[in-house]
């Protein structure tokens, strides 16, 4: 087997169970090729096997704690375990099948949307072993379409090619899925991430249980209408969706129509900040689910200020006794910091808050104890007085 030898400084990472080891901890290689499978050594001890990456900041990705293993058997074994777990956690027609390190497959994400499977990699190794993944998906899931969605920013930063293409199958790169009472049309080719924010499923369903008959909802950064549609189906009488992406607006129009609630909703195309400055009306429920406003550690200061301004403005638009749904998907904002930020924003708006719900991503987005970067999503629902 080709071999990769790590520096002694990598020991603390290996012993902590990290599966992605940075290039600075690679000492030397013997016969290893970029994107190929290799045994991984720490000193004289073989500590496992995986991909030798040498791309961007990533040196190796560990896929097994055994040495001399076959890559096909290793990947297929991990996929088998992931599917068994999802059958327990996610009895739905759409779910995250593979969540990178959470399923011992660092650099790989697989989302299932009914008869469409979306594969996304951030790994040169998985790029060069896609056939192994596609063979397993075809055998175990029998999808109509397997689509590669490798257009994320992290690939550009690592120097990996950006591409979107069909890996296997035929027909349009879109799907119809169900989520509780709601139905959604998912454009996997042009939509954000893999086409839909599966991580928010539990939070959308929770909001649907809290909505009361006749309520009004303002859905900021509404994307394809997930929160608003659940609220309308649960008895809300009016929804205003604010979104600036033409692709998302098109999908929201379709989703409102297929759920029979288009006549109760208004879509405002434009920036949330502009809308909040000019809007005077208050709503029973306000959802503020922005993109990551702290994309990197160097953006913490400006991002925290942006979050504070958003949540303060959103709180001012909530009727007394109404709900504020605040969300952050920034890994660089911890849960405790998020709560403190929300508290300051609500008080600055002259309101008092009671937290009635705190959650992260849906259970199919599994993580190991050491994978704190996979627990990026934070959602709080508060009643405001």
N, C-alpha and C positions, 0 to 999 in steps of 0.2 A: 504493500500500500504506500502511496505517496504520504509524506509526513510534513507536519508543520510544528515547529518548536517555539514555544512561548518563553518570554522572559520571566524571570522570577517574580517581577512586579505584578504579573497577572494572577498570582496565586490567590490573593484575596478575592478576586472576581470569580475565579473558578470555584473556590470553596464556598462562596456565597450563592452559587448556582446560576450565575449569569450565563446566558447562552450566546450573547453577542460580545465578542472581544475585539477591542479596537486595534488598528494596525500598529500603533506605537508599542503594543505588547508582543508583537511577533518578532522573534529573534532571527530565525532563518528557516528555510524550507528545503526539503529533499524530494525532488520529483513532483512537487505539487504544481498544478496549473490553475490559473485564476478561473474561478467558477467550478472547479473540480472537487471531487470528494477526497478527503485525506484523513489519516489518523492525526490526532492532536496530542502533542507531548508537552509536559511541564517537567523540565529536568529530564530524568531518565524514565519517567513514568508516563505511559499512555493514558490520558484521562478521558478519551472519547474520540468521536469522529464527527465530521461534518464538512461544510463547504469552506474551502480556502477562497476568500473573497478578494482582498487587496484592492478594494474599490472605495473611493471616498475615505471615510474614517474607519471603515469596518475591515478588520483583518480576517476573522473567522466567525462562522456561525456553527455552534455545536448542536447536532441533531440527535446524538446518542452518547450515552456514557460507556458504551462498549466500543472496542476497537476491531478493525478488520471486518466491519459489517458491510452488507450490500446496500447501496443507496436506495434502490427500488424497494427492497423489503423494509428498510427503515422508514421511509416516507409513507409507504402504504400502511405500515403498522400504526404510525401516528395518526393517519387519516381514519383508520378503523376505530381507534379510541375516541377521536373527536366526534365521529358520527354516533357512536354509542352514547356518549355524554349528551349530545344534542337531542337525542330521542327522549332523554329524561328531562332536559331543561327547556326545550323549545318545541313543543308539539304544534308547530305552526307551519304554514306554507312558505314562510320567508324567515330566514334566520342567518346568523353568522355561524358558519360551519368550522372555520379555522380562524383563530385570533392570535396569530404569530406565536410569540413565546408562551402564551397561555395554553397553547396546545403542543408545545415542544417543537414548533415549526417556525423558528425565527425567520422573519423576512417574507412570510406568506400569509395572505388573507384570502379567504374564500367566503363569499356571500351567496346564499341561495334565494332566488325570487321565483317561487313556483317552478316552472319548467326551464328557467334560465339560471345558469350558474356563472358568477363573475369571479374571476381570478385576478388577484393583484399581488405583485411581488415588489419587494425593495431589495432584492438579493440577486447578485450575478449568478450564484449557484442555482437558484430556482429558475432564473431565466433560461439557463442551459439544461435544465431537467424538467421543463414544462410537460414533456411527453409522459413522464411518470405520473404527474398530477392529473393530467387529462385522462389517461387510461383508467385511473382509479375512479374519477368522477363519472366517467361514462359507464363503467361497470356497476357502480353502486347507486347512482342517482338517476341514470337514464334521462338526462335533460334533453330538451329540444335544442338548446344552444349553450355552448361554453364560450364565454367572452372574456378577453384579456383587457383589463382596464389599468394600464400602466402609465397614467398621466399625472401622478401626484408630484408635488413640489420636491419631496425628498429624493426622488429619482434624479431630477435635474441637478440638485445640489451634489449628489454623489457621482454625477457623470454617467448615469445609466440612460439608455435611449428611452424616449417617451413614445408610447404607441397605444393605439386602441384597435383591436382586431378580433375577428372570429377565430377561435381555436378549433372548434368543431361544431357541426350542426348547421342549421339553416333558419331562415326567417328573420324577422326584425329583432333588433337588440332591445326589446322591451318586454314587460311582463305585467300581469294583473295579479295583485295580491290582496289578502284580507288581513285585517287587524281588528279584532273584536267585531263590532258592528260595521266598521268602515271598510271601504274598498279603495285601493290606490292603483293608479297607473304609474309604472316605474320605467323611466327612460335610462337604461343602464349605460348607454353609450355617451349621452350628453349631460346627464345629471351629475350633481356633485358626489364626491366619494365614489361609491360603486352604484349610485343611482338613487339611494334612499337612506335616511338616517335611521337605520335599524337600532342603533344604540338608545334611542329615545322611546322605544315602544312602551315600556312599562310606565314611563312618565306620562305619555299621551293617554294611555288607558286609565291611569289614576285621575287625571284631570277630568276625563269623561264621567267618572264616578262622583266628582265633587260639584259638577255643574247643576244648576237648578233651572227649572222651567222659566222661560222668558228672559234669561240672562243675555247680556251683550258681551262680546269678547273682541279684544284687540290683539291680533297675532302679529307681532313684530318679527322681522326676518322670517317670514312665514314659510319660505321655501315652497314646497308643493302642497301646503295647507294642512299638514298633519294635525296640529293641535286644534285649529279652528274647526275642522271637519268632525273630530271627535266631540267637540263641545256642541256643535249644531245637532248632531245625531242624538246627543244626550238631553236635548231640550232647549238649548239656547236659541234665541229668536233672531239674533243679529250678529254678524261677524264682519270685521274689517281686517283684511290681510294687507300687510305692507311688505313689498319685496321688490328689489331692483333688477334681478336676473330675468331676462326675457325667457330663457329656457324654463326656469322655475315657474314663472307666471303662466306659461302655456300649460304646464303639467297641473298647476293648481286649478286652472279653468276646467280641465278634464276631470280632475278628482271631485270637484264640487258638483259637476254635472252627473257623474256616475253614482254619486251618493244622494242625488235628488235634493240638494240644498243650495243650488246655485242662486235661487231667488232670494235667499237670506244673507248673501255674502256680497261684499264689495271689495275689489282688489285695487289697492293704490300702488301704482308702479313708481318707485322712486326710493330715495334714501330715507332710512328710518329717522336719522337726525333731523332732516328737513321736515318730515311729517310731524314729529313731536314738537317742534318749535311753533308750527302754525296751528296744530290741532287744539281745540278748546274743550271738546267733548270728553266726558269721563265714562268709563266702562266698568261693568261688574267684574270682569276678568281681563287682565293684561298679561300677555306672554312675551317675555324678552329672552329670545334664544339666539344670540348673535354668533357669528363665526369666532374663531379664536382671536381675541384681541391682544393676546400676548404670544405671538408665534415663536419667539425666542427669548432666551434669558435677558438679552440686551434690550428687549422691549418692555420689561416689567413695569418701569415707572410710567411710561406713556399709556401702556395697556390698562394698568390699574385705574388711572385717571379716566380713561375712556369707559371702563366698566362702571365706575362710580357715577359719571354723568348720565349714562344710559339708565341705570336702575333708579336714580333719583327722578329723572324725567318720567320714566314708566310709572313710578309710585304716585306721581302727581296726577296721573290719568286714571287712577283706580278709585271707584266710588267707596265711601265709607262702608265697611263690612264686606268689601270685595276681595278678590284674590290677585296676588302678584305671583306669577310663575317666572322665576329667575334661573337662568342656566349659564354655565360656563364650560367650554370644552378646552380651556387652556391648561395644559399640563403644568405650566410654570406658575399657576395660582393654586395653592393648597386649599383643602377643604376648610380649615380653620380661618385662613385669610379671606376666603370667599364669604364666609358668614360674617366676619367682622366688617368687610367692605359693604355687604348688604345692609347691615345694621346702621352704618354711618350714612349710607345713601338714603335709607328710609327716614331716618331722623332729620336729615337735611331737607327732605320734602315735607317735614312737619307731620309725619305720620308715626303711628305706633304699630308694631308688627308682632304677630304670633306665628311661629313656624308650625305648620301642620303636616309637612311632608319633606323628607330629605332622601334623595336616592342618587345613584350613579347610573351606569349603563345597564341595559337589560342583561339577564342572566346568561344568555348565550355568548356574551362578550367576556369569556372567562379569563382569569389571570392567576398567576402564582403569587405567593406572598411577596416575593422580591420584585415583581413587575409593576412597580408603582406607576410607571409611565403609561400602562394600559388602563389605569383607573383615572383617566383624565376628566371624565364627565361628572359634573356636579349640578344637581337640580334641587331647588328649594321652592316650595309653595308656601306662601305666607298669606294670612288674613290681615288686612290693613284697616285700622280704625282712624 
